[in-house]
């Protein structure tokens, strides 16, 4: 089974072969931060069975989310931010989203 980390590494290797170093570094940075996000937050959206699986790998082998789960877990378990309506006043926007 290919893990999320495996797919990220393959993707970056393909991009490195065809892009300028400057463009590639942007891709590399984006993947770095996305992986960091997944490892830090995506576990909150796992079902109990998958939480146990992640904990077992983490405690036994020190593996993180992206080293345990396959790419399907990106689509299934990544939280989507609330929809933003652009025709709201700043105060209405803050109330509906909690953002300032």
C-alpha positions as CSV (number, residue, x, y, z in Angstrom):
1,X,0.0,0.0,0.0
2,X,1.3,3.4,-0.9
3,X,1.0,5.9,1.9
4,X,0.2,9.6,1.6
5,X,3.9,10.3,2.3
6,X,4.9,7.9,-0.6
7,X,2.6,9.7,-3.0
8,X,3.9,13.1,-1.9
9,X,7.5,11.9,-2.5
10,X,6.6,10.5,-6.0
11,X,4.8,13.7,-6.9
12,X,7.7,15.9,-5.9
13,X,10.2,13.7,-7.7
14,X,8.2,14.0,-10.9
15,X,7.9,17.8,-10.5
16,X,11.6,18.2,-9.8
17,X,12.5,16.5,-13.0
18,X,10.4,18.9,-15.1
19,X,10.5,22.2,-13.3
20,X,12.9,25.0,-12.6
21,X,14.4,25.0,-9.1
22,X,12.5,28.1,-8.1
23,X,9.1,26.7,-9.2
24,X,9.9,23.3,-7.6
25,X,10.7,24.9,-4.3
26,X,7.2,26.3,-4.2
27,X,5.7,22.9,-4.7
28,X,8.0,21.4,-2.2
29,X,7.1,24.0,0.4
30,X,3.3,23.5,-0.3
31,X,3.6,19.8,0.2
32,X,5.7,20.3,3.4
33,X,3.0,22.4,5.0
34,X,0.2,20.2,3.8
35,X,1.9,17.2,5.2
36,X,2.5,19.1,8.5
37,X,-1.2,20.0,8.6
38,X,-2.3,16.4,8.0
39,X,0.1,15.0,10.6
40,X,-1.1,17.5,13.1
41,X,-4.8,17.8,12.6
42,X,-6.3,15.1,10.3
43,X,-6.4,12.5,13.1
44,X,-9.2,14.5,14.7
45,X,-11.5,13.3,11.9
46,X,-10.7,9.6,12.1
47,X,-13.2,7.0,13.2
48,X,-12.4,5.1,16.4
49,X,-10.9,2.1,14.5
50,X,-8.5,4.3,12.5
51,X,-7.5,6.3,15.6
52,X,-6.5,3.0,17.3
53,X,-4.5,2.0,14.2
54,X,-2.7,5.4,14.1
55,X,-1.9,5.2,17.8
56,X,-0.5,1.7,17.4
57,X,1.8,2.8,14.6
58,X,2.7,6.0,16.3
59,X,3.6,4.3,19.6
60,X,5.3,1.2,18.1
61,X,7.2,2.7,15.1
62,X,6.9,6.5,15.6
63,X,4.9,6.9,12.4
64,X,2.7,9.9,11.7
65,X,-0.6,10.2,9.9
66,X,0.9,10.5,6.4
67,X,3.1,7.5,7.0
68,X,0.2,5.3,8.0
69,X,-2.7,6.1,5.7
70,X,-3.2,5.9,2.0
71,X,-4.2,8.9,-0.2
72,X,-7.9,8.2,0.2
73,X,-7.6,9.5,3.7
74,X,-6.9,13.0,2.4
75,X,-10.3,13.2,0.7
76,X,-12.2,11.5,3.5
77,X,-10.7,13.0,6.5
78,X,-9.6,16.6,5.8
79,X,-11.9,19.2,7.3
80,X,-13.3,21.8,5.0
81,X,-13.5,25.3,6.3
82,X,-16.9,27.0,6.5
83,X,-18.3,28.5,3.3
84,X,-17.9,32.3,3.2
85,X,-20.5,34.5,1.7
86,X,-18.9,37.6,0.2
87,X,-21.8,39.9,0.4
88,X,-21.7,40.2,4.2
89,X,-20.6,43.2,6.2
90,X,-17.4,42.6,8.2
91,X,-19.4,42.2,11.4
92,X,-21.8,39.6,9.8
93,X,-18.7,37.8,8.4
94,X,-17.2,37.6,11.9
95,X,-20.4,36.2,13.4
96,X,-21.0,33.6,10.7
97,X,-17.4,32.3,10.5
98,X,-15.7,33.2,13.7
99,X,-12.9,34.8,11.7
100,X,-11.8,38.4,11.8
